[in-house]
Amino acid sequence: MVKRQFDLVLKVKNHIIRPDQINTWAHPIEEKEIADFLDEWYNEHDYITVKTSGTTGPPKNIRLSKSAMLESAKRTCAFFNLNSHSTFVLCLSPKYIAGKMMIVRAMVAGANLMPVFDLNKPDGIQGSIDFIAMVPMQLSQLIDKHFNFDLFKIILLGGSALPNHLEAKIATINSRVYQSYGMTETASHVALRCLNGEARSEYYTALPGINFETNSTQQLVIRAPYISDSPLITNDIVDLIDENHFRWIGRKDNVINSGGIKFFPEHIESKLKHHLDTDFYIHWEEDRVLGQKIVLILQSDSQISKHQLTEIFDKYLTRYEKPRKIIYKEHIKYTPTGKIIRQ
């Protein structure tokens, strides 16, 4: 079945994926997912149907033009200097936009595509890998397994914000690691932030042809003509540096209103992430006086005492940012793409 679908693809003249570009290490289920995407890519329509992640509203099916996906892939390949001599690893499901875009980038670059969907068994990866995209949870697991990152030249992270313990670990590996900013509606990322090495930055930089602005509530507005003639208003609150650079602050829908002051959990988390020894997040509880009070949700394997936590709060947080309660949970839950499930 899969081989027949790949043979069908060979009849298309433009942006062909050759059979020898599809490594046979993939599980049959994942091979079928690749084949299903290729069937949709080479059908008579000029779009594919994808489900949004909910970044700009409730998850829904949208039509994403194939031309926009190609333009996005071209910008990524140019930024990272990827070409027909490059080798990519596909470790994200082609059912979702991140996996689909890795295949499209391989088409654009003419690169060798190596599906390795189970990164819990990284020993199967041999030779130098020029480019791999993964979610932060996958990278964290590889670091914990003491994976040889000399094999990976460029790692692109997406799908969720970084877990609060991970950024410090990234500084210790040799691969160039970038965090992406984007969403399904933008055909993958529109901006990148380097997380390690001399190019490390707190700011996201736009890919060529993309400009940013903010509206009256400090929400990021994306202008990307190859995607849409209309600007895309996100739910992300940012500190806009200029039309090509911004610092991400947090999600509008996560805001905490405590005593009439608005706080973004992600901003408080960024101040604590280098000083706590396990997973955590900031949330809130109802309070008769404040309306909402700030709460620290901390995984119960933490070895930090409450006295030490108080010292950390005093040193790194403002008076009003300090959590008024600490809740210990055995396990903090994440979505399949690595986003914290805030409960």
C-alpha positions in Angstrom: 0.0 0.0 0.0 2.7 2.5 1.1 5.0 1.5 -1.7 2.2 2.0 -4.3 1.5 5.4 -3.0 5.2 6.4 -3.2 5.3 5.1 -6.8 2.3 7.4 -7.6 4.2 10.4 -6.2 7.1 9.7 -8.6 4.9 10.7 -11.5 4.7 14.3 -10.3 7.3 16.5 -11.9 7.7 19.2 -9.2 8.8 18.8 -5.5 9.2 15.1 -5.8 10.2 12.9 -2.8 12.1 9.9 -4.2 11.6 6.5 -2.6 15.2 6.5 -1.4 14.5 9.6 0.6 12.0 7.7 2.7 14.1 5.7 5.2 12.6 2.3 6.0 13.1 2.7 9.8 9.7 4.2 10.2 7.0 2.0 11.7 4.3 0.9 9.2 1.7 3.2 10.9 4.0 6.2 10.5 4.9 5.2 7.0 1.2 5.3 6.2 0.9 8.8 7.8 3.7 10.0 5.5 2.0 8.4 2.5 -1.4 9.8 3.4 0.1 13.3 3.6 1.8 12.9 0.2 -1.4 11.7 -1.4 -3.1 14.9 -0.1 -0.1 17.0 -1.1 -0.3 15.8 -4.7 -4.0 15.7 -5.2 -5.9 18.2 -7.4 -6.5 20.8 -4.6 -4.2 23.8 -3.9 -4.6 23.4 -0.2 -4.5 20.8 2.6 -6.8 20.6 5.6 -5.2 20.9 9.0 -6.5 21.2 12.6 -5.3 24.3 14.5 -3.8 24.0 17.9 -6.1 26.6 19.5 -3.5 29.5 19.5 -5.9 32.0 18.0 -9.2 30.4 19.2 -10.9 27.0 19.7 -9.2 24.2 17.6 -10.8 24.0 14.2 -10.1 22.6 10.7 -8.7 25.2 8.3 -7.5 25.1 4.7 -3.8 25.9 4.4 -2.5 26.7 0.9 0.3 24.6 -0.4 2.0 27.7 -1.8 2.2 29.2 1.8 3.7 25.9 3.1 6.3 26.0 0.3 7.2 29.6 1.0 7.5 28.8 4.7 9.8 25.9 3.9 11.9 28.0 1.5 12.5 30.6 4.3 13.5 27.9 6.8 15.9 26.1 4.4 17.5 29.4 3.4 17.9 30.5 7.1 19.6 27.3 8.1 21.4 26.8 4.7 19.8 23.4 4.1 20.2 21.8 0.7 20.3 18.5 -1.2 23.4 17.4 0.7 21.5 17.7 4.1 19.9 14.9 6.1 16.7 15.6 8.1 15.1 13.5 10.8 11.3 13.3 10.9 10.3 12.5 14.5 6.9 14.3 14.5 3.7 12.8 13.2 2.7 14.0 9.7 -0.9 14.1 11.0 0.1 17.5 12.4 1.5 20.7 10.8 5.0 20.3 12.3 5.4 16.8 10.8 3.9 17.9 7.5 6.3 20.8 7.3 9.4 18.7 7.8 8.3 16.7 4.7 7.7 19.9 2.7 11.2 21.2 3.8 12.7 18.0 2.5 11.0 18.5 -0.8 12.2 22.1 -1.1 15.8 21.3 -0.1 16.0 17.9 -1.9 17.3 16.6 1.4 17.4 13.0 2.6 14.5 12.4 5.0 15.0 9.9 7.8 11.8 9.0 9.8 12.7 8.0 13.3 9.5 8.3 15.3 10.6 6.7 18.5 13.2 9.0 20.0 13.1 6.8 23.1 15.4 4.5 21.1 17.9 7.1 19.7 20.6 4.4 19.1 19.1 3.9 15.6 20.2 7.3 14.5 23.6 6.9 12.8 25.7 9.5 11.1 25.5 13.3 11.1 22.0 14.9 11.1 21.8 18.4 9.7 18.3 19.3 10.9 15.7 17.9 13.2 12.5 19.4 14.6 11.0 18.2 17.9 8.9 19.2 20.8 10.7 20.3 24.1 9.6 17.1 25.8 11.5 15.0 23.3 14.6 17.0 23.7 14.4 16.8 27.5 14.2 13.0 27.3 17.2 12.8 25.0 19.2 15.0 27.4 18.2 12.7 30.3 19.4 9.7 28.2 22.8 11.4 27.7 22.3 11.3 24.0 25.3 12.2 21.8 24.2 15.6 20.5 27.3 15.8 18.3 25.2 13.9 15.8 22.7 16.8 15.5 23.8 20.1 13.9 20.5 22.0 14.2 17.6 21.3 16.5 14.3 23.2 16.0 12.0 23.2 19.0 8.3 24.0 18.7 4.8 23.0 19.8 5.0 24.5 23.2 6.9 26.8 25.5 10.0 25.4 27.0 9.5 23.4 30.3 11.0 25.6 33.1 13.9 23.3 33.8 15.0 22.8 30.2 16.6 26.0 29.0 19.6 25.6 31.4 20.2 22.1 30.1 20.2 23.2 26.5 23.2 25.5 27.2 25.2 22.3 27.9 24.8 20.6 24.5 26.7 21.2 21.3 23.9 21.3 18.8 22.6 24.7 17.7 19.1 24.9 19.3 16.4 27.2 18.2 13.0 27.8 19.6 10.3 28.5 17.0 7.4 30.9 17.2 4.4 30.1 15.0 1.2 28.3 14.7 -0.8 26.2 12.3 -2.3 29.2 10.6 1.2 30.5 9.7 2.3 27.2 8.1 4.8 26.6 11.0 7.1 29.2 12.4 7.4 32.9 11.5 10.2 33.7 14.0 13.2 32.0 15.7 15.1 32.4 18.9 18.5 30.9 19.5 18.8 29.2 22.8 22.5 28.4 23.2 26.0 29.4 22.1 27.2 32.9 21.2 24.0 33.7 19.3 21.7 33.0 22.3 19.0 35.7 22.6 15.9 36.5 24.6 14.3 37.9 21.5 12.6 36.2 18.5 13.7 37.3 15.1 11.3 37.3 12.1 12.0 35.2 9.0 12.4 37.2 5.8 9.2 38.7 4.5 7.5 38.8 7.8 6.8 41.8 10.0 5.3 42.3 13.5 3.3 44.9 15.3 1.1 45.0 18.4 -2.4 46.1 19.0 -3.8 48.2 21.8 -3.7 45.3 24.3 -0.1 44.4 23.4 -1.1 41.3 21.4 1.3 40.3 18.7 0.0 41.0 15.2 1.7 39.1 12.3 1.9 40.4 8.8 3.0 37.7 6.3 1.8 38.4 2.8 2.6 34.9 1.5 0.2 33.5 4.0 -2.6 36.1 4.1 -3.5 39.6 2.8 -4.9 40.3 6.3 -2.9 40.6 9.5 -3.2 37.7 12.0 -3.9 38.8 15.6 -2.5 36.3 18.1 -3.4 35.7 21.8 0.3 36.2 22.7 1.4 39.3 24.7 4.8 40.5 23.7 7.3 43.2 24.2 7.8 44.5 20.7 11.4 45.7 20.0 10.9 46.6 16.4 9.0 45.2 13.4 11.3 42.2 13.2 12.0 41.4 16.9 10.0 40.7 20.0 10.2 39.2 23.5 7.4 36.8 24.4 5.7 37.6 27.7 2.7 35.2 27.9 -0.7 34.2 26.8 -3.6 36.6 27.0 -5.9 33.8 28.1 -3.6 32.8 31.0 -3.6 36.2 32.6 -4.1 36.4 36.4 -5.9 39.4 37.9 -4.8 39.7 41.5 -5.8 42.8 43.4 -6.5 44.7 40.2 -3.0 44.0 38.7 -2.5 41.7 35.7 0.1 39.0 35.9 1.3 36.6 33.2 2.2 33.2 34.6 4.8 32.6 31.9 6.6 35.8 32.9 6.8 34.8 36.6 7.9 31.3 35.5 10.7 32.8 33.4 12.1 34.4 36.5 12.0 31.2 38.5 13.0 28.6 35.9 16.8 28.7 36.7 16.3 28.4 40.4 13.8 25.6 41.0 14.9 22.0 40.7 11.9 20.3 39.1 8.8 21.0 37.0 6.5 23.7 38.1 4.0 26.3 36.9 2.2 29.4 38.1 -1.6 29.3 38.5 -4.2 31.0 40.7 -7.0 30.4 43.2 -10.0 32.5 44.0 -9.4 34.9 46.9 -12.0 37.0 48.7 -9.8 40.0 48.9 -7.6 39.8 45.8 -10.1 38.1 43.5 -7.4 35.8 42.3 -4.2 34.9 44.3 -1.0 33.6 42.7 -0.2 30.0 43.4 3.0 28.0 42.7 2.3 24.4 41.5 5.5 22.4 42.2 6.2 18.8 41.4 6.6 16.9 44.7 10.1 15.5 43.9 11.5 19.0 44.6 14.3 19.0 47.3 13.9 22.8 47.9 12.5 23.6 51.3 9.8 26.2 51.9 12.3 28.4 53.6 14.5 28.2 50.5 11.5 28.9 48.3 10.8 32.1 50.3 14.4 33.2 49.8 14.0 32.6 46.0 10.8 34.6 45.8 12.3 37.5 47.8 15.4 37.6 45.5 13.8 37.2 42.0 10.2 38.3 42.2 8.5 41.6 42.9 6.3 42.0 46.0 3.1 41.3 44.1 4.5 38.4 42.0 5.2 36.2 45.0 3.0 33.1 45.2 0.7 33.2 48.2 0.4 29.5 48.3 2.4 26.4 47.2 0.7 23.2 46.0 2.7 20.0 45.5 1.6 17.6 42.8 3.1 14.2 42.2 3.2 14.7 38.4 2.6 17.8 36.4 0.8 16.9 33.2 1.6 17.9 29.7 -0.3 17.7 26.4 1.2 15.4 23.6 3.0 18.4 22.2 4.5 19.4 25.6 2.2 22.2 26.7 1.5 22.4 30.4 -2.0 21.4 31.4 -2.8 24.2 33.8 -5.3 22.9 36.4 
